[in-house]
Amino acid sequence: MKKTLLITILVSFGVNAQVRERNDIEIAPFVGINSSNYYGDITYIGDSNKALYTPVFGVTADFYMNSRWSLRTGLEYQTLGSSVYSSELISNPQENYYYRYFYESEKLNFLAIPIHANIHIGKSRNWHINFGPTVSFLTGANFGGEKVEIDNLRKEHVGFGLGFGYRFNIHENFSLGIEHQEYISFTNNLNTFNSYGSFIGNIAGNFSVKAIFKIPSSKKEQ
């Protein structure tokens, strides 16, 4: 009986040890793989493009308002774009001209700042669902591995992010997490002045793993 009671107490402590309190902060560096493509004016971007796969990494910070809700922000480096269906006119030795068709990577590099609400669910708050606006800033672009000018592209982007994840409790102040995030941009990649009414937006999804470090609150609830 005593042994059963002791095990119950230890298990209960392990479950509650990871539940966050108001004013707690979590810092979580992460790395993952991102899948992106364009959406919008099909006559402009074509219908044969394929998803572009690129690495994504950064750090997120959760500021807890209570044990269930936190405000998430951070800084993320991500590459969006598409694997673009392209062609070029080439000639053979008999001077018969024909086209060669191939896919070329078109990459747009962004620094992104999420401003998300994050709800933590489950008895030990291992699951979470986050959602909200994301602000991104274009830092560079390249096509087929060659750097291209970004003067004709919008530099500031606003979109919406939605994701969910799970964490594995290792220690009271440390966890390992897995997470899936989706993103859609509401901003045209092209400058309005040069877009001729065409809209090309970005969509993306990524899977990442993260190390989660808790910074306990120095303010104790009364």
N, C-alpha and C positions, 0 to 999 in steps of 0.2 A: 504493500500500500504506500509506504513512504517513498519507495523507488519510483512508483508511478507518479506520485505527486511531484517529485523532484524533476522528472522528465517533462511533465506538463508545464512547470514553471520555467524551465530552460527554453522550451519551444516557444512559449508565450513571449519571453524576453527577446528571442531571436526574431520573432515576427514584428514586434513593436519597435525594435532598435532602429529600423530603417524608416519609420514614419517621421516625416518632417514636420516642423513646427513653424509658426509665424516668425518671419525675419531670418530663417535659415536660407543659405545660398548654396547652390550646386554649380560647380564649374566642370564642363565636360568636353575635352578635346575629342575629335572624332575623325575617322577616315572611311571612305566608302567608294562606291561605283555609281555613276550617274548616267541615266539614259534620257536623251532630249531629242526634240524635233521642233519643226515649225508648224504653226497652224494659221489659217487665214485665207488670203486671196489665192485660190488654187491656180488661177491663170498666171499668177506671177511666180509662185514657188514650184509649180508642177505637182504631179500626183505620184511620182515614182521615188521620192526621197525615202531614205531609211533612217532609223534611229542612230544617233551618235552616242557612243559610249566613252566616257571620260572619268577620271578620278575626281572626287570631291573631298574637301577636308576643311577643318575650321574648329571653332570652339563655341559652345553655347553656354549661357548662364541662366539659371532659373532662380528667381527671387520669390520665395514662398510668402503668400498672404495667410494661409492656414494649411492644414494637413492635406487638403484636396486641391487647392488652386495655387498656381504660381504664374508669374509673368516671365516669359522666355524671350531673350534677345541673344545677341552674339555677333560673330563675324565669320562668314563662310566664303571660301573661294570655290567657285564652280564655273565650269565651262559648259555653255549651252550652244545650240546650233543644230546642224543636220548633216547627214551623209548625203550629199547632193548628187543627183543623177546628171552627168555631164557628157558632153561629146566634143570632139575636135576633128577638123578636116585634115586628113593626112594623105600622102601619095605613096603608091608602090613603085617599084623600079620601072614598070611599064607606063608610068605617068597616068594611071587610072586613079582618079581621085575618089575617096570614099571616107566615111565617118568612122571614128572609133568611139565606142561608148564605154563609160566607166563611172565609178563613184568617187567623189572627192570630198574630203572633210572640210566643212565650213564651221569654224569655231569662234564663239564670242565669249570672252573672258570677263567674269563679273566678280565683284565683291558684294556680298549680300548681307543685309541686316534684317533678321526676322523680328517682328514685334507681335508675339503670339500669346494667347491665353493657353494655359496648359492644365488639364484636369488629370489628377492622379487617382486611379480607381483600384479596387481590390482591397482585401483585408489588410495587406501590408503595403499597399500603394505601389505594387510592382509594375502595373500597367499605366500608361498615360496616353492621352489624346491631345494634340496641340493644333491650333488653328489661328489664322489671322493674317494681316498684311505683311508683305515682305518688300523692302526697298533695296534695289540693286543699282550698282554703278558700273558701267562698262569701262574696262581698263585696257582692252586691246582686242584684236581680231586677227585671224589668219585663214587663208584658203589654200588647201593642198600643202600645208606646211610652210607657206610663205606669208610673212607679215603683210597686212593690208592696212590702208588708212581707214580711220573711223570717223572722218569728218562728216560723212553722209548718214551716220547712224546716231540714234538717240543715246545719250550718255546716262540719263537717269530713267529708271524703270520702276514701276509699281505693279505688284502682283499679289496673289493669294496663295498661302501655303496651308497644307493639311497633312498631318502625319500621326503615326502611333508607334509605340515602342514598348519594350519590356526590359527590365533590369534584373540582374542576378546579384543578390546581396552577398558580398564577400566579407565586409567588415562594417562596423557601424558608420564609418565615414568614407567608405569606398565601395563602389559597385561597378559591374561591367554591364553595358547595355547594348541592345540591338534596336534599330529604328528604321522605319520606312517613311519617306516624305514624298509628297506630291506638290507640284508647283505649276501655276499658270500665270503668265504675264498679261496684264491689261494694256501694256504700252507697245506701240508700234516700234519695231526695230529701226525703221527708216525715219529720217527726219520728215516732218509733215511737209516741208517746203519741197522736198525731192521725191515724195512717195507717189504723187499723181493719183491720190485716192486709194492706193493699195494698202492693205493692212497685213503685216507679218508679225505674229506674236510667238512667244516661246512657251513650250510645255516641257515638263521634266518630271522624272521620278528617280529617287535614289535609295539605296540600301547602305547602311553604315553601321559600324561598331564604334563604341565610345567607352572611355574610362571616366567614371563619374566620381568627383571628389566633393564631399560635403564640407562646407564652412559653417560650423554651428553658430547660432545667433548668440551675441553677447548680451542680448536683452531677454530677460526671462519674463514670461507672462505672469501677471499677478493672479 
